[in-house]
Amino acid sequence: MTEHPEIKDCVIGIDSSTTATKAIAWTREGKFVAEGRCPIALSNPKPGHFEQDAQDWWLSTKEALREVTGQIDARRVAAVAVSNQRETFCVFGEDEKPLLPGSLWLDERATGQQRRFAEKHGAEKIRALSGKPVDVIVPIYRMLWIAENHPDIYARIRHFADVNCFITRNLTGRWATSLASADPMGMVDMKNGCWSQELLDAAGIDAAILPDLYRPGAVIGPLTARAAEATGLPAGIPVVAGGGDGQCAATGTGTVEPGIAYMNLGTALVAGCYSADYAHAQAFRTEIAVADQGYIYETLLKAGTFLIDWMTQQLAQVKKEEQSAFLTALEKEAQQSPIGAHGLVVLPYWQGSMTPNWDSDARGVIAGLSGSTQTGDIYRAILEGLALDTAMAFEKAREATGRRLNKVVAIGGGSSSNLFLSIMADALNVEVLQSDVREASSLGAAMAAAQGAGWYPTLSEASLAMKGEIVKTVQPDPERVKRYRELRGHYEKLWPLLSDWNAGLRKFTKEQQ
C-alpha cells in the first residue's frame, strides 16, 4: 500500500498575546482550520510593574501547537509564523536563562528614565529615528531602568529578546526576530530597517545582545527536531518572520493600501493605516508594516473595551454569567440616550493617554454626572469617549500627513456592537466596515507564513487573497456627524484643563506607595 503524497495545504499563525497564545491553522484562502490555545499568567508585583515569566511565552506556544496538531495531520502544515504582544521583552544571561521577569508593555516603571533621556537627546530626534513619540511604553527606557537599578544584572545580559524572538529561538535555535516585532522596542532605524546605532549608543546598549532582524515573510530557519518533538509539527518546515500583533492585524484585515484603516475594538483600541512612505509625527506612532516594506501609522488607546468590562464588573458588579444579558439590555438603554448622553462626557484615560497626548499621568474622567444620569447614559458616554478620542487622533494624523481615510475595517469584540460601530462612523465621518475575522493577528502571521512557504510572491497579495469577508457596512449620518463634531469641540477642552492636576495627583499618590 502506497502512502498518499504530503499535501501542504495550511499554514499556522501563532499569536502570543498578553493573556494567551493561540496557534491557528489557516488555508491558502484564509479559512479557519483548527485552533490551539494556552493561557499566560500575568503578575503585578507593585504599582506600575507588570511582568510575566518569559518561559511561559514558549510553554504556552508549545501547548497551543500541540493542541492544534492534535486536530489535524501535521504533515499538512507548510510553514509557521509568529505574531506577538509588543513592547514586551526579557533579558537573558550566558546560560540563556532569564535574568529578570519578562517586562510587559503595560509597565510604567521607567517614567523617570524616559523623561531624562528625552531631555538629554531631544524628543524630536528620538521620534525621527525610531518613529515613536517619547512614551513610557517603549522598552528602550526600561533597559535604562535596569541599568540604573540593577547594574550587576545589566552587566550580565547576553541576549535581549522580544516575545517573537524568544519563541523563534525555541523553534529554530536562533536568536532572531521580525523587523516588525523589533521596531516597537524603540531601537530601530525606521528609514533603513536595522538597529539604530545612534539610539543604542545614546542608551548605552551593546548591539551584540540584540537579535538578528528579518523582514516579515522571510524564512528565519527550519523548525528543529527538538521543537518538532515538543510541538508535533514536522521538523524542517520553514519558520517565517511575522510581526507585532498590531501590524499583523493590519495585514490580516487587508489594510495594505492607502485610504483604508483597520481598527481593533478590543481591550485596547488600536487603529492604523498603511503607507509606503516613512513619516513620523506626535499624533501617531510609526510601525514597520508586515506587508511589503511599508509602514503603519498607528493610534492607540490603552483602555478600549476594557472600560466596558470595568463598568460591568466594578460599577454594576454584574456576575460573569449574567454579563451578556446585561450588555444586551445596556445597549438598548444607550440607544435611547441622545448624542452627548444627556450632558455626560467620558475621558477614556483609565490607563493613561497615548496618541495624540502622550501623557502617562492622564487618568479617566466621567464629567457631567447628575442625579438624573442613567446607566445607559454612562455606557453611551464611554463609547462616545472612545470614538471622540480616536477621531481627534485621526484628525491630527491627517493634518500631519495630508492623508485622508475613506473607510475603516473594524475587528475585535467591540465590533459586535451596532451602536459602537454607528458612533464610530459618525464621529470619524467615514464608512465603517465590520470584518468577519475574529483572529486578525494570527491570520496576519499566517499570511507571512504563506509568503514564506512560496504560496504568494508578496505579502500584499497574500493579504488580499486571505483576508476575511465584510459582513456589515455602516455609513455616517450627516446630521449626527455635525453633532459629534460639535461635541468633540467640548471633549477636546477637557484633557488640557486637567493635565497639570493629573500630574500633581499622581505625584501625591506615588509618595504614599
VOGU-3710 file (C-alpha; in Angstrom, 3 decimals, decimal comma):
1> mtehpeikdc> 0,000/0,000/0,000  1,479/3,343/-1,008  1,096/6,433/1,134  -0,599/9,490/-0,252  1,874/12,277/-1,049  2,018/15,035/1,505  -0,274/17,934/0,733  0,902/21,170/2,326  -2,431/22,971/2,355  -2,351/25,054/5,543
11> vigidsstta> -0,121/27,420/7,494  -0,122/28,254/11,201  -0,240/31,758/12,626  0,972/31,786/16,239  -0,435/34,751/18,164  1,245/35,190/21,551  -0,772/37,947/23,228  -0,741/39,358/26,754  -3,099/36,743/28,177  -2,746/33,668/25,942
21> tkaiawtreg> -1,007/32,077/22,997  -3,185/30,896/20,124  -1,968/28,682/17,303  -4,413/28,670/14,398  -4,187/26,736/11,147  -5,466/28,557/8,034  -5,896/27,553/4,395  -4,357/29,480/1,492  -7,763/31,195/1,097  -7,667/32,374/4,723
31> kfvaegrcpi> -10,236/29,898/6,027  -10,035/28,675/9,613  -8,985/25,017/10,021  -8,166/24,374/13,690  -7,031/26,184/16,831  -4,993/25,532/19,966  -4,883/27,914/22,911  -2,979/28,165/26,192  -3,214/30,962/28,811  -0,273/33,030/30,078
41> alsnpkpghf> -0,166/34,281/33,666  0,493/37,964/34,373  1,808/39,424/37,626  1,565/42,949/39,040  4,023/42,793/41,991  3,810/46,519/42,733  2,028/49,559/41,270  3,201/50,235/37,727  5,138/46,955/37,431  3,744/44,299/35,070
51> eqdaqdwwls> 5,638/41,067/34,488  5,492/37,546/33,059  7,722/34,511/33,232  9,366/34,539/29,801  9,452/30,750/29,810  5,645/30,870/29,695  5,829/32,502/26,256  7,403/29,318/24,915  5,494/26,863/27,111  2,144/28,347/26,038
61> tkealrevtg> 3,245/28,279/22,387  4,300/24,657/22,681  0,986/23,657/24,258  -1,084/25,629/21,722  0,790/23,985/18,844  0,374/20,573/20,457  -3,362/21,184/20,640  -3,728/22,271/17,017  -1,529/19,468/15,648  -3,686/17,061/17,613
71> qidarrvaav> -6,654/18,126/15,478  -5,077/17,947/12,009  -2,482/15,901/10,163  0,630/17,955/10,947  2,120/16,998/7,577  -0,353/19,454/6,047  1,462/22,428/7,632  3,616/24,287/5,102  5,085/26,951/7,428  4,559/28,843/10,687
81> avsnqretfc> 5,000/32,484/11,713  4,590/34,399/14,966  2,539/37,443/15,942  3,424/38,802/19,375  2,406/41,225/22,102  4,508/44,319/21,501  6,803/46,357/23,774  7,317/43,241/25,909  10,796/41,756/26,386  13,148/39,794/28,608
91> vfgedekpll> 16,921/39,763/29,145  18,979/36,562/29,330  22,411/35,622/30,630  25,212/33,438/29,293  23,250/30,307/30,215  20,267/31,621/28,197  18,090/31,755/31,310  16,079/34,893/32,180  17,925/37,325/34,436  14,684/39,114/35,336
101> pgslwldera> 10,972/38,506/34,762  9,687/39,496/31,339  8,713/43,182/31,258  5,299/43,932/29,727  4,015/46,768/27,575  1,745/47,752/30,490  4,767/48,527/32,692  5,236/52,139/33,829  8,371/51,919/35,973  10,630/53,842/33,573
111> tgqqrrfaek> 8,894/57,245/33,609  11,991/58,940/35,061  14,356/57,359/32,538  12,005/58,278/29,701  11,921/61,923/30,755  15,682/62,264/31,292  16,537/60,503/28,012  14,249/62,849/26,080  15,681/65,908/27,831  19,241/64,840/27,005
121> hgaekirals> 18,810/63,651/23,420  15,727/65,536/22,209  12,232/64,145/21,776  12,044/65,213/18,122  15,293/63,451/17,233  14,247/60,276/19,064  10,936/60,254/17,207  12,563/60,910/13,825  14,898/57,939/14,251  12,553/55,453/15,919
131> gkpvdvivpi> 9,136/56,579/14,681  7,974/56,603/18,303  6,946/59,679/20,278  8,559/59,552/23,717  6,352/57,399/25,960  6,850/55,076/28,910  5,622/52,077/26,879  8,798/51,971/24,736  11,246/49,313/26,062  14,468/51,261/25,478
141> yrmlwiaenh> 13,608/53,240/28,623  13,101/50,073/30,679  16,588/48,976/29,626  17,844/52,242/31,135  15,833/51,429/34,276  17,552/48,028/34,550  20,970/49,639/34,058  20,284/52,162/36,838  18,505/49,879/39,314  20,233/46,528/38,690
151> pdiyarirhf> 23,716/47,336/37,309  25,050/43,916/38,339  22,313/42,156/36,359  22,660/44,558/33,428  26,351/43,689/33,134  25,440/40,005/32,763  22,980/40,476/29,869  23,959/38,466/26,802  20,629/38,401/24,967  17,752/40,867/24,658
161> advncfitrn> 14,619/39,208/23,292  11,129/40,379/22,446  8,384/37,743/22,650  8,733/36,821/18,977  12,481/36,365/19,369  12,193/34,029/22,359  9,586/31,870/20,647  11,682/31,844/17,463  14,750/30,823/19,478  12,858/27,775/20,718
171> ltgrwatsla> 11,516/26,939/17,253  14,743/27,394/15,263  17,633/27,611/17,735  18,368/31,156/16,520  18,235/34,463/18,387  16,295/36,208/15,639  13,108/38,201/15,258  10,975/40,025/12,738  11,814/43,629/11,997  8,106/44,295/12,627
181> sadpmgmvdm> 8,476/42,833/16,138  11,734/44,640/16,933  10,693/48,131/15,881  8,307/48,724/18,839  11,372/48,386/21,112  12,346/51,954/20,153  15,838/50,970/18,975  15,292/50,514/15,228  16,361/52,926/12,487  12,981/53,100/10,780
191> kngcwsqell> 14,214/54,547/7,492  16,862/51,889/6,950  15,238/48,891/8,640  18,064/47,996/11,022  19,100/48,538/14,624  19,892/52,234/15,166  23,483/52,546/16,323  22,789/56,163/17,251  19,953/55,224/19,612  21,901/52,266/21,017
201> daagidaail> 24,913/54,473/21,738  22,704/57,079/23,395  21,176/54,407/25,650  24,437/52,543/26,261  23,085/49,298/24,781  25,529/46,833/23,208  24,292/45,785/19,763  25,811/42,336/20,360  22,949/41,405/22,726  20,259/42,129/20,128
211> pdlyrpgavi> 18,697/39,507/17,837  19,182/39,258/14,085  16,437/41,003/12,110  14,356/39,522/9,285  11,786/41,203/7,079  8,229/39,862/7,515  7,676/36,957/5,148  11,356/35,964/5,120  12,325/32,473/6,266  14,318/32,643/9,520
221> gpltaraaea> 15,173/28,960/9,543  13,855/25,406/9,641  11,990/24,001/12,629  14,447/21,987/14,716  13,992/18,326/15,576  13,717/19,301/19,247  10,937/21,806/18,507  9,195/19,254/16,295  9,139/16,756/19,141  7,792/19,408/21,525
231> tglpagipvv> 5,062/20,739/19,224  4,011/17,876/16,969  4,998/19,813/13,843  7,212/18,257/11,157  10,913/19,016/11,535  12,360/21,214/8,814  9,278/23,259/7,888  10,031/26,986/7,474  9,720/29,287/10,472  8,892/32,644/8,891
241> agggdgqcaa> 9,218/36,179/10,259  5,806/37,516/11,290  5,458/40,716/13,308  3,898/42,607/16,169  0,239/41,864/16,818  -0,929/45,294/15,647  0,886/45,147/12,329  -0,212/41,542/11,820  -3,813/42,592/12,486  -3,487/45,308/9,846
251> tgtgtvepgi> -2,323/42,761/7,279  -4,937/40,267/8,462  -7,711/42,733/7,606  -6,301/43,636/4,198  -5,007/47,048/5,292  -2,228/47,085/2,715  -3,040/50,175/0,664  -3,595/53,886/1,420  -7,022/55,245/2,332  -8,111/52,329/4,493
261> aymnlgtalv> -7,500/51,761/8,200  -8,030/48,825/10,491  -9,479/49,356/13,950  -9,244/46,727/16,661  -12,042/47,419/19,142  -10,502/45,180/21,770  -9,293/45,548/25,356  -7,099/48,303/23,942  -8,329/50,348/20,975  -5,712/50,230/18,231
271> agcysadyah> -6,118/51,674/14,745  -3,702/52,065/11,877  -3,367/52,813/8,183  -0,760/51,690/5,661  1,745/53,882/3,826  4,639/53,037/1,556  6,435/56,151/2,829  8,083/56,813/6,178  6,634/59,676/8,185  6,593/60,494/11,876
281> aqafrteiav> 4,518/62,866/13,975  3,405/63,425/17,539  -0,129/62,467/16,500  0,693/58,795/15,877  3,420/56,224/16,191  5,012/54,694/13,117  5,499/50,928/12,920  7,099/48,671/10,321  4,276/47,110/8,301  4,135/43,352/7,887
291> adqgyiyetl> 3,222/43,924/4,237  5,756/44,895/1,584  8,339/47,088/3,337  5,837/49,829/4,140  4,726/51,423/7,397  1,687/51,577/9,648  0,676/54,944/11,139  -0,953/53,869/14,361  -3,144/55,435/17,042  -3,692/53,720/20,366
301> lkagtflidw> -5,824/53,917/23,495  -4,687/51,514/26,216  -8,241/51,288/27,555  -10,743/50,286/24,870  -13,445/47,748/25,655  -11,605/47,389/28,966  -13,830/50,300/30,021  -16,965/48,291/29,264  -15,602/45,419/31,355  -14,718/47,890/34,115
311> mtqqlaqvkk> -18,211/49,355/34,108  -19,826/45,916/34,109  -17,654/44,456/36,856  -16,809/47,441/39,062  -19,749/49,833/38,749  -22,608/47,440/38,029  -20,947/44,428/39,738  -22,601/42,009/37,341  -21,780/38,325/37,727  -19,789/36,827/34,867
321> eeqsafltal> -22,603/34,503/33,787  -25,018/37,466/33,600  -22,773/39,863/31,655  -24,040/39,014/28,166  -27,690/39,686/29,048  -26,694/42,823/30,969  -24,795/44,264/27,998  -27,659/43,495/25,603  -30,056/45,440/27,831  -27,495/48,212/28,315
331> ekeaqqspig> -27,056/48,624/24,566  -30,820/49,159/24,181  -30,778/51,718/27,004  -27,862/53,574/25,457  -29,633/53,747/22,094  -32,356/55,789/23,805  -29,771/58,226/25,174  -29,072/61,152/22,800  -25,725/62,202/21,354  -23,845/63,643/24,302
341> ahglvvlpyw> -25,511/61,207/26,740  -27,569/63,917/28,488  -24,503/66,072/29,125  -22,085/63,294/30,063  -18,524/63,121/28,705  -16,021/60,336/29,401  -12,282/60,907/29,041  -11,146/57,281/28,497  -7,698/57,553/30,063  -8,046/54,860/32,731
351> qgsmtpnwds> -4,521/53,703/31,776  -3,053/56,996/30,609  -3,195/58,711/27,234  -1,049/57,671/24,303  -1,894/59,170/20,889  -2,066/62,088/20,499  -1,350/63,473/24,017  1,370/61,060/25,222  0,565/61,707/28,870  1,152/58,721/31,152
361> dargviagls> -0,154/60,778/34,110  -3,572/61,252/32,465  -6,440/59,440/34,138  -10,063/58,687/33,337  -12,851/61,178/33,912  -16,638/60,916/33,907  -17,750/64,538/33,646  -21,291/65,874/33,860  -22,830/63,398/36,310  -26,167/64,444/37,753
371> gstqtgdiyr> -28,983/62,951/39,770  -30,800/62,061/36,549  -27,845/60,207/34,954  -28,850/56,693/33,903  -26,684/53,610/33,412  -27,346/53,772/29,672  -26,008/57,336/29,618  -22,727/56,204/31,189  -22,402/53,343/28,716  -23,095/55,623/25,757
381> aileglaldt> -20,647/58,230/27,076  -17,936/55,557/27,293  -18,485/54,567/23,649  -18,564/58,223/22,620  -15,383/58,989/24,572  -13,541/56,194/22,791  -14,862/57,366/19,414  -14,158/61,059/20,026  -10,616/60,379/21,191  -9,995/58,256/18,099
391> amafekarea> -11,491/60,973/15,882  -9,207/63,555/17,498  -6,153/61,357/16,875  -7,213/60,643/13,278  -7,685/64,348/12,582  -4,250/65,238/13,956  -2,716/62,411/11,917  -4,427/63,748/8,790  -3,073/67,230/9,494  0,440/65,805/9,904
401> tgrrlnkvva> 0,434/63,608/6,786  -2,137/65,157/4,460  -3,699/61,699/4,044  -7,447/61,207/4,345  -9,162/57,931/5,198  -12,042/56,607/3,114  -13,036/53,642/5,252  -12,221/51,752/8,429  -12,342/47,962/8,875  -13,454/47,122/12,419
411> igggsssnlf> -12,461/43,936/14,234  -12,394/42,816/17,857  -15,111/42,243/20,434  -16,414/45,814/20,271  -17,224/45,432/16,567  -20,192/43,230/17,506  -21,945/46,316/18,934  -24,118/48,023/16,313  -24,250/51,145/18,467  -20,466/51,322/18,793
421> lsimadalnv> -19,989/50,979/15,021  -22,597/53,667/14,367  -20,994/56,080/16,843  -17,572/55,417/15,296  -18,835/56,054/11,756  -20,429/59,345/12,799  -17,558/60,558/14,996  -14,936/59,713/12,358  -17,164/60,675/9,403  -16,038/57,612/7,443
431> evlqsdvrea> -17,572/54,351/6,307  -17,035/51,615/8,905  -16,892/48,014/7,710  -17,256/45,054/10,049  -14,985/42,133/9,147  -15,798/38,538/9,975  -12,163/37,964/11,007  -12,004/37,219/14,722  -8,291/36,436/14,983  -6,711/39,022/12,697
441> sslgaamaaa> -3,255/38,904/14,312  -2,983/35,148/13,839  -4,267/35,469/10,277  -1,723/38,212/9,537  1,068/35,961/10,806  -0,344/33,128/8,688  -0,179/35,417/5,645  3,529/35,950/6,358  3,923/32,176/6,646  2,101/31,785/3,319
451> qgagwyptls> 4,603/34,046/1,593  7,492/32,228/3,264  6,044/28,934/2,050  6,056/30,264/-1,516  2,281/30,460/-1,888  2,288/34,171/-2,767  5,058/36,366/-4,206  4,273/39,292/-1,878  2,592/39,764/1,469  0,137/42,236/-0,048
461> easlamkgei> -1,051/39,533/-2,432  -1,301/37,071/0,454  -3,296/39,625/2,449  -5,775/40,376/-0,319  -6,231/36,664/-1,071  -6,637/35,519/2,545  -8,443/38,409/4,269  -11,940/37,791/5,609  -15,311/38,937/4,336  -17,078/42,209/5,122
471> vktvqpdper> -20,331/41,323/6,875  -21,669/44,798/7,642  -21,229/48,353/6,370  -22,150/51,403/8,457  -22,392/54,787/6,741  -22,003/58,072/8,642  -25,172/60,136/9,001  -24,606/63,823/8,042  -26,724/65,232/10,880  -25,092/63,045/13,513
481> vkryrelrgh> -21,653/63,834/12,078  -22,373/67,523/12,663  -23,464/66,915/16,262  -20,393/64,821/17,030  -18,140/67,488/15,579  -19,725/69,968/17,994  -19,393/67,534/20,905  -15,738/66,951/20,067  -15,116/70,654/20,496  -16,178/70,299/24,141
491> yeklwpllsd> -14,368/66,979/24,565  -11,010/68,316/23,397  -11,002/71,027/26,083  -11,096/68,544/28,952  -7,619/66,951/28,932  -5,668/70,260/28,750  -7,647/71,558/31,732  -6,722/68,505/33,813  -3,163/67,764/32,652  -1,295/69,597/35,435
501> wnaglrkftk> -3,845/68,471/38,019  -3,376/64,827/36,973  0,407/65,100/37,238  0,154/66,589/40,723  -2,268/63,946/41,929  -0,121/61,137/40,506  2,900/62,523/42,347  0,878/62,720/45,573  -0,293/59,122/45,113  3,217/57,791/44,419
511> eqq> 4,507/59,421/47,606  2,070/57,273/49,589  3,139/53,983/47,988
//
